[in-house]
């Protein structure tokens, strides 16, 4: 029927986000295109290595004509509070991934903890987007 190809997260600074997602999270660039005919709109996507059919759009918060100044500021405020979306990353070994990402400079709000569904940890990107790093246990 259909598949999910991309999801979007708001970012304050696309260059800063690109650095974080590629160097700290180890993702790869899928597209980085600036369109002068659209006011230098930049379409920037990254994704996990080896998962070619999915990408994360690192979307700058637009001003007019897309959003008025007040709306754009409201998005920035919600983002800073972690009040927008959450990206769920799945791993076979949460504690090992936690150690690897921590060594690259990712700052976690929650260290890996046992949960009813597996082992779970939490971090945020430089813009404030929430990430859950989860090792899902077999519930069969």
N, C-alpha and C positions, 0 to 999 in steps of 0.2 A: 504494500500500500504506500508507505512513505517512510523516510528515515530522517533523523535529526542530523543535519550537516554542520551547523555552527550554533553557538550560543554567544551572547554578548555580555561583557562586563564594562561598566563605566570606568574610565581612568582619568585622573587629573592631568597626567603628562604621558603621552604615548611613548616617548623615548625612554623615560624612567620605567614604564611598565614593560617595554620590550626588554630592557636590561634585566629586570627581575625575572620575567617569565623564561627567558632563554638561559641566562647565566646561573640563576639561583634554582629555578625549578627544572632546568634542563630540557625545556621544550624547544621546538624548532619553528622557524618562521615559515608560514604557509603562503602569505602574501603581504606585500608592503607596497601599495600603489597610492600615489598622490595624483588627484585629478584637478588640474588647474581650471577646467571648465566648470567645476563645482566649488569654486572658491578655495582651492587647495585642500579639499576634503581628502583625508588619508584613510584608506581601508587597510587595516593592519590586523592580521590574524596569525595566531600561533597554535601549536597543538603538540600533544605528546608524541615523542618519537615512536614509530611503529603503529600508530593509530591514525592512518592517513585519511580516513573518511570523516574525521571530526576536527573542528577547530574552534578556538575561542577568539572572538572579535574583541580587540582592545580599542574600545570606542571612546574618543574624546567627547566630553560633554559639550553639546553644541549650543551656541547662542542663537540670536535671530538669523533667519526667519523660523528655524525649527522650534526653539524655545525662547521665550522672552527672558530677560535678565533675572527676574524673580524666580521663575521655574528652574532655570539652570542653577541658581544658587541653592534652591531647595534640594536639588539632586546632590550637589556638592556636600551639603550639610548632612543629608541622610547617609551618603557614602562614607563620610568621615566617622560617623557613628557605627558603621558596620550594618546599616539598616537597609541595604539593598539586597543583592542576591547572595547565594552560597553556591560554590562549586564543590562537588564531591569527587575526590580523587580516590580510586581504589588501588590497593597494593596487596601483594602477597605477604608482606612483612612490614607492618606499621612501624615497629620499633627501629628496624634497620633503615627504613626510608626516613624516619624522623631524624636519626643520627646523621644520615647523608645530607639531608636538606639543612639541618642545623649547621653542619660544617661549612656549607656554602653561604651562610649568613641569613637563612630564613629564621625569623623570630616567631616562636610558637606562643600562643596564648594558653594552650593546654597541651601538656605532655601526653603521650599515649596512655590510655586508660582502658581497662577491661569494661566492656558494656555488654548488655544482653545479646547484641547482634555481632559483637566482635571487639576489635581494638580500634580506638579512635583518638585522633589528635586534631588540634585546630590552630590555624595561623591566618594572617591577613596579608594581602598584598599592599604595596605602598599607597594605594588609593583608598584602602579600607575594605575591599571585598573579602568576604569570609571564605575560607577553604576548610573542608573536613578531609582529613587523610584517614582512610578507613580500611582496615583489614576485616573483611566480612567472614564470619565463621559459618561453616556449613550447618544449616538449621534443619537438615533432614533427619 
